[in-house]
Each structure stands twice: as C-alpha cells, then as structure tokens.
Amino acid sequence: MKAELILEEKLEKPWWNRPLLGEKTLIDYLFSEYIKLEIPPEILSVYNYALEKSDNITLTLKALLNDKFSNKGFLIYARIEGYLNKYCQHKKHYFIVGKELFKTLLDNLDILNKLTDIEAEYNNGVFLEFYQFALELIQKYPNKLIFQEKLKKAKEYFTIQLNEEQEKKVIGVYIKYLLLLSEVDNLANYFYLVKINQLTNWELLKKIKTFIEENQQSNIEELKPFILLVKNDEDWFTKIATKIIKIKKEDTEDSLIIANILQYIALSYKYEVIYPQFQLFLNYLSKWEKVYYYIISLRDKYGSKKYNYPPNFKVKISGFDIYKSYYDYLDSSYFMKQKH
C-alpha cells in the first residue's frame, strides 16, 4: 500500500519535473545556469556591517570637510606638504630649509631691526668688539640656556669699559634683544649666518613680507608674481640660495627655486593652520577607502549573474564623491594602484 502511495505521488508530477538521477530533475539539468543562488547569511551580515561602517565614516568625512580644501591654493600647498612629509622627513630638503629660514626671519623682523638699528648707531670701539663676541657665542653655543648664561656674564665685562650711562644701557638693550632672539628656534643661527655672509638686508625681507600680506587673497596661487619679486633682487636671493640654503646648481635655476619657496611660505601663512584638519580628513578617507574596496570585493565575489542580489547590494556607497575628489592626496591610494 505504501509503495502504491509513493508511486501515485511520483505520477502526479509531470515527467519533466521528476528526479532523473538522485534529487535533480530535468529542469535542474536544463536550467541550472539560470537559477540564481542565495548569498550566504553570514556574508550578508558582514556586508551590512561594512556598509554601515562606510556610512559612519562618511559622516565624519563630511564633518571634517572644509570649504578651503577645494581652493586651488590650498591644493598646491597640500601637494607640497604631502610630498615633503612622504619623502623628506629625515632629510634637509632645500624647500624645508628655505621655508624655515625665510619664515623665521619674516616672523621676527622686529627683533632683527632693533639689533641692526643699535649696530648702525653704535658702531665703534667696545660696541664692535661686543657685537663680534655675541656672534661667536651664537656659533659656539647652540644650546639656548648656555648661550644666555654666557651672554649675561659678558654684560659686566663690556659695560665696565664704557663711561657713558647711555652706552651702558644700550649694551643692556642689545642683550635683551639677543635673549629674545635665542628664544625662537633657529633664529640665532640664521642671524649668525646672515651676518657673516653680509646678507643683512632686512628692508628687502620687509618688502617680501608686505608683498605676501598684500597678495594673500589673490596672487599666491600663481608663481609668476614671486618670480618677478625674486628677479628684482636676484643677486641677494642667489647668495641666500647658495650660501645658506645650500641649493645645488644642478638642481635647477636658483631664482625659480626661491620663487617656489616664497610661494610655499605665502601658502603656509594662509593654509598651514587648517592642514592638520586635512591630514585627519585624509586619515578617515583612507579608512573609508579600505571599507569601500572590501564592499566592492564582496559584490564582485557574489556577482549578480550567479547570486540573487538583495536591495542593499545595489545601493550607491555613500562618500564616493568625496573620495573621488581627494583620493590622490592619500599616501598610498588603492585606486591609484588599480589604475597602474
């Protein structure tokens, strides 16, 4: 009786829908390539987690995104900073040396001018000996605290050689400004280098500073104005380039390098303060990139030709437009690797 029931069940199904070998029917054999598989639940779970993570990172990217990041000038500055951070962290690249030199001098022109004014007015006898002694101290004692101690001890030795109270006060004032000089990183050393190379043209530095300030909102994205600025005093800039910055002649034309450095300084005044935010933004962009390509790899592995795609396998991944605009500012972009 049982055998008859089983036989009846089989007979109820059309011949083409009955098992031929094992469990497979004729339909399975003929149309198996058109029947899509289901994506394993554990894969869907991992995929959904990655998709949620990309959404969360995108929210952070949007919060960090600054309107200035799209400025032409900022992108020039970011490109330079990115290159120097990646390739020149442990080297004294002339761009780094040049920026440090000019920016330090430009930021402390008041101190330099005070020292020069005193030297111009009091330029004989004990004063000349004292100025030379101060330069030798700078050279011998790069340590700030030792230099300051030696300078203070020297004050009595030089003041007792002077008769006029005003002159004694001048020595004190000069020492005060030398102490201020020593408080700024590298300023004393640059003061020494400029002095011994007879390049103390503070008026020209003031002119550069004024030029940068006046062109902050317009011309700093273009290199030509900086080239013209350098050309006007090319001899002085060439000496700075070769004697202090130590630019090698074979690298390129000195005036062009200096123009690039001055533009870099001008850009740094405008954009340096927001660059750490951009670095943080890039850090999150790199995290987003890893999640994005993980999502894409799952979509590729479980392709729509073979698997049934759930709706969220077809959605646009949030944040891609941001990534498309800034991926090539990453240290090592997966997208750039794929292109090559």
C-alpha positions as CSV (number, residue, x, y, z in Angstrom):
1,M,0.0,0.0,0.0
2,K,2.8,2.4,0.9
3,A,4.6,1.7,-2.3
4,E,1.4,2.5,-4.2
5,L,1.1,5.9,-2.5
6,I,4.7,6.8,-3.3
7,L,4.1,5.7,-6.9
8,E,1.0,7.8,-7.1
9,E,2.9,10.9,-5.7
10,K,5.5,10.5,-8.4
11,L,3.0,10.1,-11.1
12,E,1.2,13.3,-10.0
13,K,4.3,15.3,-11.2
14,P,4.9,15.7,-14.9
15,W,7.7,13.5,-16.3
16,W,10.0,16.6,-16.8
17,N,9.8,17.6,-13.2
18,R,10.6,14.1,-11.7
19,P,14.0,13.2,-10.4
20,L,16.1,11.6,-13.1
21,L,19.4,10.9,-11.2
22,G,19.4,11.4,-7.5
23,E,17.5,14.6,-6.5
24,K,18.0,16.6,-9.7
25,T,15.1,16.9,-12.1
26,L,15.2,17.5,-15.8
27,I,14.5,21.2,-15.2
28,D,17.6,21.4,-12.9
29,Y,19.8,19.9,-15.6
30,L,18.4,22.2,-18.4
31,F,18.1,25.5,-16.5
32,S,20.6,25.2,-13.6
33,E,22.7,28.1,-15.1
34,Y,19.7,30.4,-14.9
35,I,18.8,29.5,-11.4
36,K,20.5,32.1,-9.0
37,L,21.9,31.1,-5.7
38,E,21.2,32.9,-2.4
39,I,24.1,34.8,-0.8
40,P,25.0,33.0,2.5
41,P,23.5,34.8,5.6
42,E,26.9,35.2,7.2
43,I,28.2,37.1,4.1
44,L,25.1,39.3,4.2
45,S,25.8,40.1,7.8
46,V,29.4,41.1,7.2
47,Y,28.4,43.1,4.1
48,N,25.7,45.0,6.0
49,Y,28.3,45.8,8.8
50,A,30.7,47.1,6.2
51,L,28.0,49.2,4.6
52,E,27.1,50.7,7.9
53,K,30.7,51.4,8.7
54,S,31.2,53.3,5.4
55,D,28.1,55.4,6.2
56,N,29.5,56.3,9.6
57,I,33.0,57.2,8.2
58,T,31.3,59.3,5.5
59,L,29.5,61.3,8.2
60,T,32.9,62.0,9.8
61,L,34.4,63.0,6.4
62,K,31.6,65.5,5.8
63,A,32.1,67.0,9.3
64,L,35.9,67.4,8.6
65,L,35.5,68.7,5.1
66,N,36.4,72.3,5.0
67,D,35.4,74.6,2.1
68,K,39.0,75.7,1.8
69,F,40.1,72.2,0.9
70,S,38.8,72.8,-2.6
71,N,40.8,76.1,-3.1
72,K,43.5,75.9,-5.8
73,G,46.0,77.5,-3.4
74,F,45.3,75.0,-0.6
75,L,45.6,72.1,-3.0
76,I,49.0,73.4,-4.2
77,Y,50.1,73.7,-0.5
78,A,48.7,70.2,0.3
79,R,50.5,68.7,-2.6
80,I,53.9,70.2,-1.4
81,E,53.3,69.2,2.2
82,G,52.3,65.7,1.2
83,Y,55.5,65.3,-0.9
84,L,57.8,66.7,1.8
85,N,56.2,64.6,4.5
86,K,56.4,61.5,2.5
87,Y,59.9,61.8,1.0
88,C,61.8,64.4,3.0
89,Q,61.1,63.8,6.7
90,H,64.6,62.8,7.6
91,K,66.4,65.0,5.1
92,K,67.1,68.7,5.0
93,H,65.5,69.3,1.6
94,Y,66.1,72.8,0.4
95,F,62.3,73.5,0.4
96,I,62.2,72.8,4.1
97,V,65.4,74.7,4.9
98,G,64.3,77.7,2.7
99,K,60.8,77.8,4.3
100,E,62.3,77.6,7.8
101,L,64.9,80.3,7.0
102,F,62.6,82.9,5.4
103,K,59.6,82.3,7.6
104,T,61.7,82.5,10.8
105,L,63.3,85.8,9.6
106,L,60.0,87.3,8.4
107,D,58.2,86.4,11.6
108,N,60.9,88.1,13.7
109,L,61.8,91.2,11.8
110,D,61.1,93.5,14.7
111,I,63.9,91.9,16.8
112,L,66.3,91.9,13.8
113,N,65.6,95.5,13.0
114,K,66.2,96.6,16.7
115,L,69.5,94.8,16.7
116,T,70.5,96.4,13.4
117,D,69.4,99.8,14.4
118,I,71.6,99.6,17.5
119,E,74.6,98.4,15.4
120,A,74.1,101.2,13.0
121,E,74.1,103.9,15.7
122,Y,76.8,102.5,18.0
123,N,79.4,101.2,15.6
124,N,82.9,101.7,17.2
125,G,85.2,100.6,19.9
126,V,83.7,98.4,22.6
127,F,80.4,98.0,20.7
128,L,82.1,96.5,17.7
129,E,84.0,94.1,20.0
130,F,80.8,93.2,21.7
131,Y,78.9,92.5,18.5
132,Q,81.6,90.2,17.4
133,F,81.7,88.5,20.7
134,A,78.0,87.9,20.6
135,L,78.2,86.3,17.1
136,E,81.0,84.0,18.4
137,L,78.8,83.0,21.3
138,I,76.0,82.1,18.9
139,Q,78.4,79.9,16.9
140,K,80.0,78.2,19.9
141,Y,76.8,77.6,22.0
142,P,73.8,76.4,20.0
143,N,72.2,75.4,23.3
144,K,69.9,78.2,24.3
145,L,70.4,78.1,28.0
146,I,74.2,78.0,27.8
147,F,74.2,80.9,25.3
148,Q,72.0,83.0,27.5
149,E,74.1,82.3,30.6
150,K,77.4,83.2,28.8
151,L,75.8,86.4,27.4
152,K,74.6,87.6,30.8
153,K,78.1,87.0,32.3
154,A,79.6,89.0,29.4
155,K,77.4,92.0,30.1
156,E,79.5,93.2,33.1
157,Y,82.8,92.8,31.3
158,F,81.7,95.1,28.4
159,T,79.7,97.7,30.4
160,I,82.6,98.5,32.7
161,Q,84.6,99.5,29.6
162,L,82.1,102.2,28.9
163,N,81.9,105.6,30.5
164,E,78.5,106.9,29.4
165,E,75.4,105.6,31.2
166,Q,73.5,105.8,27.9
167,E,76.0,103.5,26.3
168,K,75.8,101.0,29.2
169,K,72.0,101.0,28.8
170,V,72.5,100.3,25.1
171,I,74.5,97.2,25.8
172,G,71.7,96.0,28.1
173,V,69.1,96.7,25.4
174,Y,71.1,94.8,22.8
175,I,71.5,91.9,25.2
176,K,67.7,91.9,25.8
177,Y,67.1,91.5,22.1
178,L,69.7,88.8,21.7
179,L,67.9,86.9,24.5
180,L,64.7,87.3,22.6
181,L,66.5,86.1,19.5
182,S,67.7,83.0,21.3
183,E,64.1,82.1,22.4
184,V,63.0,81.5,18.8
185,D,64.0,78.2,17.3
186,N,66.9,78.6,14.9
187,L,66.6,82.4,14.8
188,A,70.0,83.0,16.4
189,N,71.7,80.6,14.0
190,Y,70.0,82.3,11.0
191,F,71.0,85.7,12.3
192,Y,74.6,84.5,12.6
193,L,74.6,83.0,9.0
194,V,73.1,86.2,7.5
195,K,75.6,88.4,9.4
196,I,78.8,86.5,8.5
197,N,77.7,86.3,4.8
198,Q,76.9,90.0,4.8
199,L,73.3,89.5,3.8
200,T,71.5,91.6,6.4
201,N,69.0,93.2,4.1
202,W,66.1,93.5,6.5
203,E,64.4,96.1,4.2
204,L,64.2,93.5,1.5
205,L,62.7,91.0,3.9
206,K,60.2,93.6,5.0
207,K,59.3,94.1,1.3
208,I,58.8,90.3,0.9
209,K,56.6,90.2,4.0
210,T,54.5,93.1,2.7
211,F,54.2,91.5,-0.7
212,I,52.9,88.3,0.8
213,E,50.5,90.1,3.1
214,E,49.1,92.2,0.3
215,N,48.7,89.2,-2.1
216,Q,47.1,86.8,0.4
217,Q,43.7,86.9,-1.3
218,S,44.7,87.0,-4.9
219,N,48.1,86.1,-6.5
220,I,49.6,83.5,-4.2
221,E,48.2,80.6,-6.4
222,E,50.3,81.9,-9.3
223,L,54.0,81.5,-9.4
224,K,54.8,84.4,-11.8
225,P,54.5,87.3,-9.2
226,F,57.0,85.5,-7.0
227,I,59.4,85.0,-9.9
228,L,59.2,88.8,-10.6
229,L,59.8,89.6,-6.9
230,V,63.0,87.4,-6.9
231,K,64.2,88.8,-10.2
232,N,64.2,92.3,-8.8
233,D,66.8,91.4,-6.2
234,E,68.3,88.3,-7.9
235,D,71.9,88.8,-6.6
236,W,70.8,88.8,-2.9
237,F,68.5,85.8,-3.4
238,T,71.2,83.9,-5.3
239,K,73.6,84.4,-2.4
240,I,71.0,83.2,0.1
241,A,70.3,80.2,-2.1
242,T,73.9,79.1,-2.4
243,K,75.4,80.2,0.9
244,I,72.7,79.4,3.4
245,I,70.0,77.2,1.8
246,K,72.7,75.3,0.0
247,I,70.8,74.7,-3.2
248,K,72.9,72.7,-5.7
249,K,73.4,74.4,-9.0
250,E,72.5,71.2,-10.9
251,D,69.0,71.0,-9.3
252,T,67.5,73.9,-11.3
253,E,67.7,77.7,-11.6
254,D,68.2,79.4,-8.2
255,S,65.7,82.2,-8.8
256,L,63.0,79.7,-9.7
257,I,63.6,77.6,-6.6
258,I,63.5,80.7,-4.4
259,A,60.3,81.8,-6.1
260,N,58.7,78.4,-5.3
261,I,59.9,78.6,-1.7
262,L,58.4,82.1,-1.3
263,Q,55.1,80.9,-2.8
264,Y,55.2,77.9,-0.4
265,I,55.7,80.3,2.5
266,A,52.8,82.5,1.4
267,L,50.6,79.5,1.1
268,S,51.6,78.3,4.5
269,Y,50.6,81.6,6.1
270,K,47.2,81.2,4.6
271,Y,46.6,77.4,4.9
272,E,49.1,76.0,7.5
273,V,46.5,76.3,10.3
274,I,44.0,74.0,8.6
275,Y,46.4,71.5,7.2
276,P,46.2,69.2,10.4
277,Q,42.5,69.1,9.8
278,F,43.1,68.0,6.2
279,Q,45.5,65.3,7.4
280,L,42.8,64.0,9.8
281,F,40.4,64.1,6.9
282,L,42.8,62.0,4.8
283,N,43.2,59.6,7.6
284,Y,39.5,58.9,7.6
285,L,39.4,58.9,3.8
286,S,42.0,56.1,3.9
287,K,39.8,54.1,6.3
288,W,36.8,54.7,4.1
289,E,38.7,53.5,1.0
290,K,39.6,50.2,2.7
291,V,35.9,49.6,3.6
292,Y,34.8,50.6,0.2
293,Y,37.0,48.2,-1.6
294,Y,36.0,45.4,0.8
295,I,32.4,46.0,-0.1
296,I,33.2,46.0,-3.8
297,S,35.2,42.8,-3.4
298,L,32.1,41.1,-1.9
299,R,29.9,42.4,-4.7
300,D,32.4,41.0,-7.2
301,K,32.7,37.7,-5.4
302,Y,28.9,37.2,-5.2
303,G,28.1,38.6,-8.7
304,S,24.6,39.3,-9.8
305,K,24.8,36.7,-12.6
306,K,25.1,33.8,-10.2
307,Y,23.5,35.2,-7.0
308,N,20.3,36.8,-6.1
309,Y,21.2,40.4,-5.1
310,P,19.4,41.8,-2.1
311,P,18.4,45.6,-2.5
312,N,21.4,46.8,-0.5
313,F,23.9,45.1,-2.9
314,K,22.7,47.6,-5.5
315,V,22.8,50.8,-3.4
316,K,25.4,53.6,-4.1
317,I,28.0,53.6,-1.4
318,S,27.9,56.9,0.4
319,G,31.1,59.0,0.4
320,F,32.3,58.1,-3.1
321,D,32.0,61.7,-4.5
322,I,34.3,62.9,-1.6
323,Y,36.7,60.1,-2.3
324,K,36.8,60.8,-6.0
325,S,37.9,64.4,-5.3
326,Y,40.7,63.7,-2.8
327,Y,41.9,60.1,-3.3
328,D,45.1,61.1,-5.0
329,Y,46.2,63.1,-1.9
330,L,46.4,59.8,0.1
331,D,49.9,58.5,0.7
332,S,49.0,55.2,-0.9
333,S,45.7,55.1,-2.7
334,Y,44.2,51.7,-3.6
335,F,42.5,53.4,-6.6
336,M,45.8,54.7,-7.9
337,K,47.4,51.2,-7.6
338,Q,44.5,49.8,-9.6
339,K,45.0,52.4,-12.3
340,H,48.6,51.3,-12.7
